Amino acid sequence: MRKVKYYYDTETLSYRKIERKKGKTFGLTLLFILGTLVASILLLIVYLNIPGIETPKEKAYKRELDQMTFQYEMMNREMEQITGVVKELEERDNKIYRVYFEADPISEEQRKSGFGGVNRYKNLEGYSNSEVIIETKKRLDQLKKRVVVQSKSLDEIVEYALNKEEQLASIPAIQPVQNKDLKRMASGYGMRIDPIYKTRKMHTGMDFSAPKGTAVFATGNARVKSVKRSRRGYGNHIVLDHGFNYETLYGHLSEIKVYRGQTVKRGDIIGYVGNTGKSTAPHLHYEVLKNGRHVNPIYHYFNDLTPEQFEAMINNSALENQSLD
């Protein structure tokens, strides 16, 4: 209970109650409120400008930002691990699977293509954490690209596996002339002396010297791509399309036993040794092409040569002698 205060009135010689004027009370109250408000504003300004002091909301934002940065770092580490697994799979794909199925490897440029030129991350720029976000997005996009390429590659490998039996029956794998019918392997693949012009030139096949009329065999399952009879070049010759990017050519034949478009099996007789075209003696000129390019036929006789016979043929084919065509 508020105490009542009195004062002594000398005029009336008595005590009177002290009563506060209403206007003065209101003024003091208003002054107190204004003072409190000004003091609060000043304290807030000082509080906000003192280094190291954060508001609760700022602290919450900072915790959120720290947590987000931590999560991005964790994501980057996980992507590193996944990238390592994908890299190992890519190497096995190129060095094992594709080698086994005789498929061209996928280059690193193909696996990483499509990330140059346009700045696809411009909308992520301008923020305090832009660098970590952009770096993470880049790595994620590159990883997705590599996974897609590898997935398509594995689809191809599955198809190669399904076709492997057909491929093994189709690729050239035997000699076109039997050993018992051969006089000799006259000339191998590589630089040789031309029998007509006596100059060194590339000999793109192998010459098998044999009597005229000796049987010539298809070296793998194939479709007859072309049959040509001529007095020039390869003379009477046949080209077989084995599929799987392989073709074989049989030149200087005396007789042709197949027609264009015919399907033949490995070991079928397709013609007979002759001396037609640009030839100096009865023989078979035999070529193997892979992806449209000549390759050494010597590596395609693995079905019917012993290791000793193969070594002897390599030694003979390496001699830089005169070819027969």
Secondary structure, 3 states (H helix, E strand, C coil): CCCCCEEEECCCCEEEECCCCHHHHHHHHHHHHHHHHHHHHHHHHHHHHCCCCCCHHHHHHHHHHHHHHHHHHHHHHHHHHHHHHHHHHHHHHHHHHHHHCCCCCCCHHHHHCCCCCCCCCHHHCCCCCHHHHHHHHHHHHHHHHHHHHHHHHHHHHHHHHHHHHHHHHHCCCCCCCCHHHCCEEEECCEEEECCCCCCEEEECCEEEECCCCCEEECCCCEEEEEEECCCCCCCCEEEEEEECCEEEEEECEEEECCCCCCEECCCCEEEEEECCCCCCCCEEEEEEEECCEEECHHHHCCCCCCHHHHHHHHHHHCCCCECCC
